Amino acid sequence: MTAKKETEGKTNFIYTMIREDLEKGLLEDRPVHTRFPPEPNGYLHIGHAKAILLNYGIARDFKGNFNLRFDDTNPIKEEQEFVDSIINDIRWLGADWEDRLFFSSDYFDVKYRFAQRLIEAGRAYVCDLNQEEIRAYRGTLTEPGTESPYRTRSAEENLDLFERMRSGEFESGSRVLRAKIDMASGNLNMRDPVIYRILHAVHHRTGGKWCIYPMYDFDHPFSDALEGITHSLCSIEYTDHRPLYDWVVDSAVELMPEEVRFRSRQTEFARLNMTYTVMSKRKLRRLVDEGHVEGWADPRMPTIAGLRRRGITPQAIADFQERVGVSRADSTVDLAMLEHCIRQELETTAPRLMAVLDPIKAVITNWPAGKTEMCEMENLPGNESAGTRQVPFGREIYIERDDFMEEPPKKFFRLAPGREVRLKGAYVICCEEVIKDEDGNITELRCTYDPQTRSGSDTSGKKIKGVIHWVSHEHAARITVNLYDNLFTMENPEGEAEVDFTRNINPQSLVVCEDVPAEPAVADAVPGSRFQFLRKAYFYLDPEAPDNGTPVFNRIVQLRDSWARMKK
């Protein structure tokens, strides 16, 4: 079967391009080879998930190879913690790099030799200008740059200085190695870009072996060529960097043919932007460092670790990315689409339970004291194979405070003085009396039940519109519930350029409900399980919560897009 037939269900422009490359023989009988190249300077977020699933999906669908390569060329910002988290996140998403785990630092020696060959070929030189001077010499979009006074150094002098840079003779930032390309180029990235800088810092893998490190725009394309990457996929902001990518790869093919495995080619696609979210790693780091959230894996964060901690599944993320699609045009996706994908999966997989998040006690006065009756309830509506459970019912129960109103509006079909409501899976009750404290707060409801209205064998003939959930006071398990919501109050949290995005943080992004009564089955739930608390939301039993004897449930997503309704 041809690659075209195997992938004909994929219609985005990248799949079309690869099929054409294969038909034209441009891969020289090599398999399609992609990679995901994260910088280990923070946790991955849902935007990275798009790139991971795209690159891995292409390799899988075209029966090719997928590499995981850490572009670890900046020891100042990189940590082993980030490496470990990225590996864990990618594995959790389902991408498999098999034995192809690499680090840019694996290639520091050969990259140094490549830089030497560029110098020998007159394509690179050591420059003594500082960062501000280099920027000033660079020119503008309408004016050409000015050549560095050090551009005419001989190859011999440049090789000597470059070796002395490596040996640690010079201070950080005092000299750089620049590619010698074209200071009059219309593309600013081609005006003699810096390709090596001095950094006296300990690297998380190579220690103190190196004090010079390659720049990303030099390191990345050369690593692709060394690994034989056929299609280097990156986000759209790197479009202007493509000529430099090609210059590095072309130079490598010419000057390092013994090392280069394939002439890699860069293709750009639109990154993922989402409402009520920031995707800048720098801004996510700020949220962590300033204590706005409880770390990179806080369930309010768009990091993959945060999404996992909240209870979102990799299948829901994959479904979301498939719906978003791949294009060249930047756009912003409504957060509601992700929530829809989450709900669609959990609707058919998450068992139902009852918990009362804001409880008020209801005493059923005509129910015998001490009597317990078991009510049978289905675990997953519409799925008989999921079975049923027995829920205890007694004289005292809890209901939600907002399921009762003293002076209800016309279309309020829940409990009110003199009105009836059905308890899910149990009986119809009627409120007879409201008990209040000295401040006028409702502390208890006195109700009666109709014994002819038991669910499944109702002989009363009553037509009750309202159905509410409940929990037996005597048998209740006690849990903690974290009600997570959007971290920001605005669709575009960054707003105007001069406004600090942290001013738009939602003060209600986390509401903690403690000592929440829940039906006894909750006590038997396995950490990592997902449930729907009837009429409330989908929840995840957090396996990473501190073990203080009380189960902690994180709200994954509400049952409907309440945030969108609020906006209207």
C-alpha positions as CSV (number, residue, x, y, z in Angstrom):
1,M,0.0,0.0,0.0
2,T,1.4,3.4,-0.9
3,A,1.9,6.2,1.6
4,K,-0.8,8.2,-0.3
5,K,-3.4,5.5,0.4
6,E,-2.3,5.0,4.0
7,T,-2.6,8.7,4.8
8,E,-5.5,9.7,2.5
9,G,-7.7,10.6,5.5
10,K,-5.2,13.3,6.4
11,T,-5.9,16.5,4.4
12,N,-3.7,19.1,6.0
13,F,-1.0,20.8,3.9
14,I,1.9,19.1,5.6
15,Y,0.6,15.6,4.8
16,T,0.0,16.7,1.2
17,M,3.6,18.0,1.0
18,I,5.1,14.8,2.4
19,R,3.1,12.6,0.0
20,E,4.4,14.7,-2.9
21,D,7.9,14.5,-1.6
22,L,7.7,10.7,-1.5
23,E,6.1,10.5,-5.0
24,K,8.9,12.7,-6.4
25,G,11.6,10.6,-4.7
26,L,13.0,13.6,-2.7
27,L,13.7,11.5,0.3
28,E,16.1,9.3,-1.6
29,D,14.4,6.1,-0.3
30,R,14.8,7.2,3.3
31,P,11.8,6.9,5.7
32,V,10.0,10.0,6.7
33,H,11.8,11.2,9.8
34,T,10.4,13.9,12.2
35,R,11.4,15.1,15.6
36,F,10.2,17.2,18.6
37,P,13.0,19.4,19.9
38,P,12.1,21.0,23.2
39,E,14.3,23.4,25.2
40,P,14.5,22.1,28.8
41,N,13.9,25.5,30.3
42,G,10.3,25.0,31.6
43,Y,7.4,22.6,31.4
44,L,5.6,21.8,28.2
45,H,2.1,23.3,27.6
46,I,-0.9,22.3,25.4
47,G,0.6,24.2,22.5
48,H,3.6,21.9,22.6
49,A,1.1,19.0,22.6
50,K,0.0,20.1,19.1
51,A,3.6,19.9,17.8
52,I,4.3,16.6,19.6
53,L,1.2,14.9,18.2
54,L,1.7,16.3,14.7
55,N,5.3,15.2,14.5
56,Y,4.7,11.8,16.0
57,G,1.5,11.3,14.0
58,I,3.3,11.9,10.8
59,A,6.1,9.5,11.6
60,R,3.5,6.9,12.6
61,D,1.2,7.4,9.6
62,F,4.1,7.3,7.1
63,K,5.7,4.4,8.9
64,G,8.8,6.5,9.6
65,N,10.9,7.6,12.6
66,F,10.3,10.1,15.4
67,N,13.1,11.6,17.5
68,L,12.9,13.3,20.9
69,R,15.8,15.7,21.0
70,F,16.5,18.3,23.8
71,D,17.9,21.5,22.4
72,D,19.9,22.1,25.6
73,T,22.2,24.9,24.5
74,N,21.5,27.5,27.3
75,P,22.8,26.2,30.6
76,I,21.6,29.3,32.5
77,K,17.9,28.4,32.1
78,E,18.0,24.6,31.8
79,E,17.4,22.1,34.5
80,Q,17.2,18.3,34.9
81,E,13.7,18.8,36.4
82,F,12.5,20.1,33.1
83,V,14.1,17.2,31.1
84,D,12.3,14.7,33.4
85,S,9.0,16.5,33.2
86,I,9.2,16.7,29.4
87,I,10.0,13.0,29.0
88,N,7.1,12.1,31.3
89,D,4.7,14.4,29.4
90,I,5.5,13.1,25.9
91,R,5.3,9.5,27.1
92,W,1.9,10.3,28.7
93,L,0.6,11.8,25.4
94,G,1.4,8.5,23.7
95,A,4.3,9.5,21.5
96,D,7.0,6.8,21.2
97,W,10.6,7.8,20.3
98,E,11.7,4.2,20.8
99,D,15.6,4.4,21.2
100,R,15.9,7.8,19.6
101,L,16.4,10.1,22.6
102,F,19.0,12.7,21.9
103,F,20.4,15.9,23.3
104,S,22.0,18.8,21.4
105,S,24.8,18.6,23.9
106,D,25.6,15.1,22.5
107,Y,26.8,16.9,19.4
108,F,28.9,19.8,21.0
109,D,32.2,18.3,19.8
110,V,31.1,17.9,16.1
111,K,29.4,21.3,16.2
112,Y,32.7,22.9,17.4
113,R,34.5,21.2,14.4
114,F,31.7,22.5,12.1
115,A,32.3,26.0,13.4
116,Q,36.0,25.6,12.8
117,R,35.4,24.6,9.2
118,L,33.1,27.6,8.7
119,I,36.0,29.8,9.8
120,E,38.5,28.0,7.5
121,A,36.0,28.5,4.6
122,G,35.7,32.2,5.4
123,R,32.1,31.9,6.5
124,A,32.5,32.8,10.2
125,Y,34.5,35.2,12.2
126,V,35.1,36.1,15.9
127,C,33.6,39.5,16.7
128,D,34.5,41.7,19.7
129,L,31.4,43.9,19.5
130,N,29.1,43.7,22.5
131,Q,25.4,42.9,22.3
132,E,24.3,46.5,22.1
133,E,26.8,47.3,19.4
134,I,25.9,44.3,17.3
135,R,22.3,45.4,17.5
136,A,23.2,48.9,16.4
137,Y,25.4,47.6,13.5
138,R,22.6,45.4,12.4
139,G,20.6,48.1,10.7
140,T,16.8,48.2,10.2
141,L,14.2,46.8,8.0
142,T,14.7,49.8,5.6
143,E,18.4,50.4,6.1
144,P,21.2,47.9,5.5
145,G,23.5,46.9,8.3
146,T,27.1,48.0,8.9
147,E,29.9,45.4,8.7
148,S,31.7,44.7,12.0
149,P,35.3,46.1,12.1
150,Y,36.4,42.5,13.0
151,R,34.8,41.0,9.9
152,T,38.0,41.0,7.9
153,R,40.1,39.0,10.4
154,S,42.0,36.2,8.8
155,A,41.0,32.6,9.2
156,E,44.1,31.9,11.2
157,E,43.4,34.7,13.7
158,N,39.7,33.6,14.0
159,L,40.7,30.0,14.6
160,D,43.1,31.1,17.3
161,L,40.5,33.3,19.0
162,F,37.8,30.7,18.8
163,E,40.1,28.1,20.4
164,R,40.9,30.6,23.2
165,M,37.1,31.3,23.6
166,R,36.7,27.6,24.1
167,S,39.6,27.3,26.6
168,G,37.9,29.9,28.9
169,E,40.4,32.7,28.3
170,F,37.7,35.4,27.8
171,E,34.8,36.6,30.0
172,S,31.2,35.8,29.2
173,G,29.8,38.0,26.5
174,S,33.1,39.5,25.6
175,R,33.3,37.8,22.2
176,V,31.0,35.9,19.9
177,L,31.4,33.8,16.7
178,R,29.3,35.2,13.9
179,A,28.3,33.7,10.5
180,K,29.6,35.8,7.6
181,I,26.6,36.1,5.3
182,D,25.3,39.5,4.1
183,M,24.9,42.7,6.1
184,A,22.8,44.2,3.4
185,S,20.3,41.3,3.3
186,G,16.6,42.2,3.4
187,N,16.2,39.5,6.1
188,L,17.7,40.7,9.4
189,N,18.4,37.1,10.4
190,M,21.0,36.9,7.6
191,R,23.0,39.9,8.7
192,D,25.9,38.0,10.2
193,P,24.0,36.3,13.0
194,V,25.7,35.2,16.2
195,I,26.3,31.4,16.1
196,Y,28.4,30.9,19.3
197,R,28.6,32.9,22.5
198,I,30.7,32.6,25.7
199,L,28.8,31.5,28.8
200,H,30.7,30.5,31.9
201,A,28.0,28.3,33.4
202,V,27.7,24.7,34.4
203,H,25.6,22.6,32.0
204,H,23.2,20.1,33.4
205,R,24.7,17.3,31.3
206,T,28.2,18.3,30.3
207,G,29.1,20.1,33.5
208,G,32.0,22.5,33.1
209,K,33.5,21.0,29.9
210,W,32.3,23.8,27.7
211,C,32.1,27.6,28.2
212,I,31.0,28.4,24.7
213,Y,27.6,27.3,23.5
214,P,25.9,27.3,20.0
215,M,23.0,29.6,19.4
216,Y,19.6,28.0,18.6
217,D,19.5,29.1,14.9
218,F,22.8,27.5,14.3
219,D,22.4,24.5,16.6
220,H,18.9,23.4,15.5
221,P,19.4,23.0,11.8
222,F,22.7,21.3,12.2
223,S,21.3,18.8,14.7
224,D,18.5,18.0,12.2
225,A,21.0,17.3,9.5
226,L,23.1,15.1,11.8
227,E,20.0,13.0,12.7
228,G,18.7,12.7,9.2
229,I,15.5,14.6,9.9
230,T,13.6,14.8,6.6
231,H,10.9,17.3,7.7
232,S,11.7,19.9,10.3
233,L,8.3,21.2,11.4
234,C,8.2,24.4,13.5
235,S,5.8,27.2,14.4
236,I,5.0,30.0,12.1
237,E,7.2,32.6,13.9
238,Y,10.3,30.8,12.5
239,T,9.4,31.6,8.9
240,D,11.9,34.5,8.7
241,H,14.5,32.1,10.1
242,R,14.2,29.6,7.3
243,P,16.8,31.2,5.1
244,L,19.3,30.9,7.9
245,Y,18.2,27.3,8.5
246,D,18.9,26.5,4.9
247,W,22.3,28.3,5.0
248,V,23.4,26.2,8.0
249,V,22.2,23.0,6.4
250,D,23.7,23.8,3.0
251,S,27.0,24.7,4.7
252,A,27.0,21.5,6.6
253,V,26.3,19.4,3.5
254,E,29.3,21.1,1.8
255,L,31.8,21.2,4.7
256,M,30.8,18.2,6.8
257,P,29.6,15.6,4.3
258,E,31.0,12.8,6.5
259,E,28.6,13.8,9.4
260,V,25.5,14.9,7.6
261,R,22.9,12.2,7.1
262,F,20.3,14.2,5.1
263,R,19.6,17.8,3.9
264,S,16.7,18.6,6.2
265,R,14.0,21.0,5.2
266,Q,12.0,23.4,7.4
267,T,8.2,23.8,7.2
268,E,6.2,26.1,9.4
269,F,2.6,25.7,10.8
270,A,0.5,27.9,13.0
271,R,1.0,27.5,16.7
272,L,-1.9,26.9,19.1
273,N,-3.4,30.0,20.7
274,M,-6.4,29.5,23.1
275,T,-8.7,31.9,24.9
276,Y,-8.3,32.6,28.6
277,T,-4.8,31.2,28.4
278,V,-1.2,32.4,28.0
279,M,1.2,30.2,26.1
280,S,4.5,32.1,26.6
281,K,6.9,29.9,28.6
282,R,8.3,33.1,30.0
283,K,4.9,34.2,31.3
284,L,4.1,30.8,32.6
285,R,7.4,30.9,34.5
286,R,6.5,34.2,36.0
287,L,3.2,32.8,37.2
288,V,5.2,30.1,39.0
289,D,8.0,32.3,40.3
290,E,5.6,35.0,41.6
291,G,3.4,32.5,43.4
292,H,0.2,33.1,41.4
293,V,-0.1,29.3,41.0
294,E,1.2,26.4,43.0
295,G,3.9,25.3,40.6
296,W,4.2,24.3,36.9
297,A,1.8,21.3,37.5
298,D,-0.9,23.5,39.1
299,P,-4.2,22.2,37.5
300,R,-5.0,25.8,36.4
301,M,-1.9,25.9,34.2
302,P,-2.1,25.0,30.5
303,T,1.0,22.8,31.0
304,I,0.6,19.2,30.1
305,A,1.5,18.3,33.7
306,G,-1.2,20.7,34.9
307,L,-3.8,19.3,32.5
308,R,-2.9,15.8,33.7
309,R,-3.2,16.8,37.4
310,R,-6.6,18.3,36.7
311,G,-7.7,15.0,35.3
312,I,-7.8,15.7,31.6
313,T,-7.0,12.6,29.5
314,P,-4.5,12.3,26.6
315,Q,-7.3,11.1,24.4
316,A,-9.3,14.3,25.0
317,I,-6.2,16.4,24.1
318,A,-5.6,14.3,21.0
319,D,-9.2,14.8,19.9
320,F,-8.9,18.5,20.6
321,Q,-5.8,18.8,18.4
322,E,-7.4,16.8,15.6
323,R,-10.4,19.2,15.6
324,V,-8.1,22.3,15.7
325,G,-6.3,21.0,12.7
326,V,-3.0,22.2,11.0
327,S,-2.8,25.4,8.9
328,R,-0.4,28.2,8.2
329,A,-2.7,30.9,9.4
330,D,-2.6,32.0,13.1
331,S,-5.8,31.9,15.0
332,T,-7.2,31.7,18.5
333,V,-9.2,28.6,19.5
334,D,-12.0,29.0,22.0
335,L,-11.3,27.2,25.3
336,A,-14.9,25.8,25.0
337,M,-13.7,23.5,22.2
338,L,-11.2,21.8,24.5
339,E,-13.9,21.5,27.2
340,H,-16.3,20.0,24.7
341,C,-13.7,17.3,23.8
342,I,-13.2,16.5,27.5
343,R,-16.9,16.3,28.2
344,Q,-17.5,14.1,25.1
345,E,-15.1,11.5,26.4
346,L,-16.1,11.6,30.0
347,E,-19.8,11.4,29.2
348,T,-19.5,7.7,28.2
349,T,-16.6,6.7,30.5
350,A,-17.0,8.5,33.9
351,P,-19.2,6.7,36.4
352,R,-21.8,8.8,38.3
353,L,-21.7,9.5,42.0
354,M,-23.4,11.9,44.3
355,A,-21.7,14.6,46.4
356,V,-23.2,17.7,47.9
357,L,-20.7,20.6,47.6
358,D,-22.7,23.2,49.5
359,P,-24.8,21.2,51.9
360,I,-27.9,22.0,53.9
361,K,-29.4,19.3,56.1
362,A,-32.9,18.0,55.4
363,V,-34.7,15.9,58.1
364,I,-37.4,13.6,56.9
365,T,-39.7,13.7,59.9
366,N,-42.0,10.8,58.9
367,W,-39.1,8.5,58.2
368,P,-38.4,6.0,61.1
369,A,-35.4,6.9,63.2
370,G,-32.5,4.5,62.7
371,K,-34.0,3.0,59.5
372,T,-31.7,2.6,56.5
373,E,-33.0,1.7,53.0
374,M,-30.7,0.9,50.0
375,C,-31.5,2.6,46.7
376,E,-30.2,1.0,43.5
377,M,-28.7,3.4,41.0
378,E,-27.0,2.9,37.7
379,N,-23.3,3.7,37.5
380,L,-23.3,4.9,33.9
381,P,-26.6,5.8,32.2
382,G,-27.2,3.9,29.0
383,N,-24.4,1.4,29.8
384,E,-25.8,-1.7,31.5
385,S,-22.4,-3.4,31.5
386,A,-21.3,-0.7,34.0
387,G,-23.6,-2.2,36.6
388,T,-25.4,-0.6,39.5
389,R,-24.6,0.4,43.0
390,Q,-26.5,0.5,46.3
391,V,-26.8,3.9,48.0
392,P,-28.0,4.2,51.6
393,F,-31.0,6.4,52.4
394,G,-32.0,7.5,55.9
395,R,-33.9,10.0,58.0
396,E,-31.3,12.8,57.6
397,I,-29.9,13.8,54.3
398,Y,-27.9,16.6,52.7
399,I,-29.0,18.5,49.6
400,E,-27.4,21.4,47.8
401,R,-28.2,24.8,49.3
402,D,-29.1,26.2,45.9
403,D,-31.7,23.4,45.4
404,F,-33.9,25.2,48.0
405,M,-35.5,28.6,47.8
406,E,-37.9,30.2,50.3
407,E,-39.4,32.5,47.7
408,P,-38.9,30.7,44.4
409,P,-39.5,32.2,41.0
410,K,-42.2,30.8,38.8
411,K,-40.0,28.2,36.9
412,F,-38.1,27.0,39.9
413,F,-38.8,23.3,40.1
414,R,-36.7,22.3,43.0
415,L,-37.5,22.3,46.7
416,A,-39.4,25.2,48.4
417,P,-41.8,25.5,51.3
418,G,-44.9,23.5,50.5
419,R,-43.4,22.2,47.3
420,E,-42.3,18.7,46.3
421,V,-39.2,17.4,44.6
422,R,-37.9,14.0,43.7
423,L,-34.7,12.7,45.3
424,K,-32.6,10.9,42.6
425,G,-33.2,7.2,42.9
426,A,-35.3,7.5,46.1
427,Y,-38.5,9.3,47.1
428,V,-40.5,12.5,46.6
429,I,-40.2,14.8,49.5
430,C,-42.1,18.0,50.5
431,C,-40.7,20.9,52.6
432,E,-42.8,21.5,55.6
433,E,-40.7,23.8,57.8
434,V,-37.6,26.0,57.5
435,I,-35.2,26.2,60.6
436,K,-33.0,29.3,60.9
437,D,-30.4,30.5,63.4
438,E,-30.6,33.8,65.2
439,D,-29.0,35.6,62.3
440,G,-31.7,34.4,59.9
441,N,-29.5,31.8,58.1
442,I,-31.2,28.6,57.1
443,T,-29.7,25.7,59.1
444,E,-32.1,22.8,58.5
445,L,-35.2,21.8,56.5
446,R,-38.0,19.7,57.9
447,C,-39.6,17.5,55.2
448,T,-41.9,14.6,54.7
449,Y,-41.7,11.8,52.2
450,D,-44.3,10.0,50.2
451,P,-43.8,6.2,50.6
452,Q,-45.7,5.6,47.3
453,T,-43.1,7.4,45.3
454,R,-40.0,5.1,45.5
455,S,-38.1,5.2,42.3
456,G,-38.7,2.2,40.1
457,S,-42.0,1.4,41.9
458,D,-43.9,4.7,42.1
459,T,-47.6,4.2,42.4
460,S,-48.5,7.7,43.4
461,G,-49.3,9.0,39.9
462,K,-47.5,12.3,40.8
463,K,-45.8,14.2,38.0
464,I,-42.7,15.8,39.6
465,K,-40.6,18.1,37.4
466,G,-37.6,18.6,39.7
467,V,-35.0,15.9,40.5
468,I,-32.1,16.6,42.8
469,H,-29.2,14.7,44.2
470,W,-28.6,14.0,47.9
471,V,-26.3,12.2,50.4
472,S,-27.3,10.3,53.5
473,H,-26.0,12.2,56.6
474,E,-25.3,9.0,58.6
475,H,-23.4,7.2,55.8
476,A,-21.6,10.1,54.1
477,A,-17.9,9.9,53.2
478,R,-16.0,13.2,53.7
479,I,-13.9,14.6,50.8
480,T,-12.2,17.8,49.7
481,V,-13.2,19.2,46.4
482,N,-11.1,21.7,44.4
483,L,-13.2,23.7,42.1
484,Y,-10.8,24.8,39.3
485,D,-11.9,27.4,36.8
486,N,-10.2,29.6,34.2
487,L,-7.0,31.2,35.4
488,F,-7.9,34.5,33.7
489,T,-11.0,36.6,33.5
490,M,-10.4,37.8,29.9
491,E,-10.4,35.9,26.6
492,N,-7.1,37.6,25.8
493,P,-5.3,37.8,29.2
494,E,-2.4,39.8,27.7
495,G,-4.8,42.5,26.6
496,E,-3.1,45.8,25.7
497,A,0.7,45.7,25.6
498,E,1.1,48.1,28.5
499,V,-1.2,46.1,30.8
500,D,0.4,43.5,33.1
501,F,-1.3,40.2,32.2
502,T,-1.3,39.1,35.9
503,R,-3.9,41.8,36.6
504,N,-6.4,39.6,34.7
505,I,-6.0,36.6,37.0
506,N,-9.3,35.2,38.1
507,P,-9.6,35.4,41.9
508,Q,-12.1,32.5,41.8
509,S,-9.8,30.2,39.7
510,L,-9.6,27.9,42.7
511,V,-12.3,27.4,45.3
512,V,-11.6,24.7,47.9
513,C,-14.6,23.0,49.5
514,E,-13.7,21.0,52.6
515,D,-15.6,18.3,54.5
516,V,-17.9,17.7,51.5
517,P,-20.4,14.9,52.1
518,A,-20.4,12.2,49.4
519,E,-22.1,8.8,49.0
520,P,-20.1,6.0,50.6
521,A,-18.9,4.5,47.3
522,V,-16.5,7.5,47.0
523,A,-14.4,5.9,49.8
524,D,-13.7,2.9,47.6
525,A,-12.6,5.0,44.6
526,V,-9.1,4.4,43.2
527,P,-6.8,7.4,43.0
528,G,-6.6,8.6,39.3
529,S,-10.3,7.7,38.8
530,R,-12.7,10.1,37.1
531,F,-16.4,10.6,38.0
532,Q,-19.3,12.8,37.4
533,F,-20.8,14.1,40.6
534,L,-24.4,14.2,39.5
535,R,-25.6,17.6,38.3
536,K,-22.3,19.3,39.3
537,A,-19.3,18.5,37.1
538,Y,-16.7,15.9,36.2
539,F,-14.0,15.2,38.9
540,Y,-10.7,13.5,39.2
541,L,-9.5,11.7,42.4
542,D,-6.1,13.4,42.6
543,P,-3.3,10.7,43.2
544,E,-0.7,13.4,43.9
545,A,-2.6,15.3,46.6
546,P,-1.1,15.2,50.1
547,D,-2.2,12.1,52.0
548,N,-4.0,13.4,55.0
549,G,-6.7,10.8,55.1
550,T,-9.2,12.8,53.1
551,P,-9.6,12.1,49.3
552,V,-9.1,15.2,47.1
553,F,-11.2,15.6,44.0
554,N,-10.2,18.1,41.3
555,R,-12.9,19.5,39.0
556,I,-12.0,18.6,35.5
557,V,-14.7,20.4,33.6
558,Q,-18.2,21.6,34.2
559,L,-21.2,19.8,32.7
560,R,-21.8,22.6,30.2
561,D,-20.0,25.7,29.1
562,S,-21.2,27.9,32.0
563,W,-18.4,30.4,31.3
564,A,-19.7,31.1,27.8
565,R,-23.2,31.7,29.3
566,M,-21.8,34.2,31.8
567,K,-20.2,36.1,29.0
568,K,-23.6,36.5,27.3
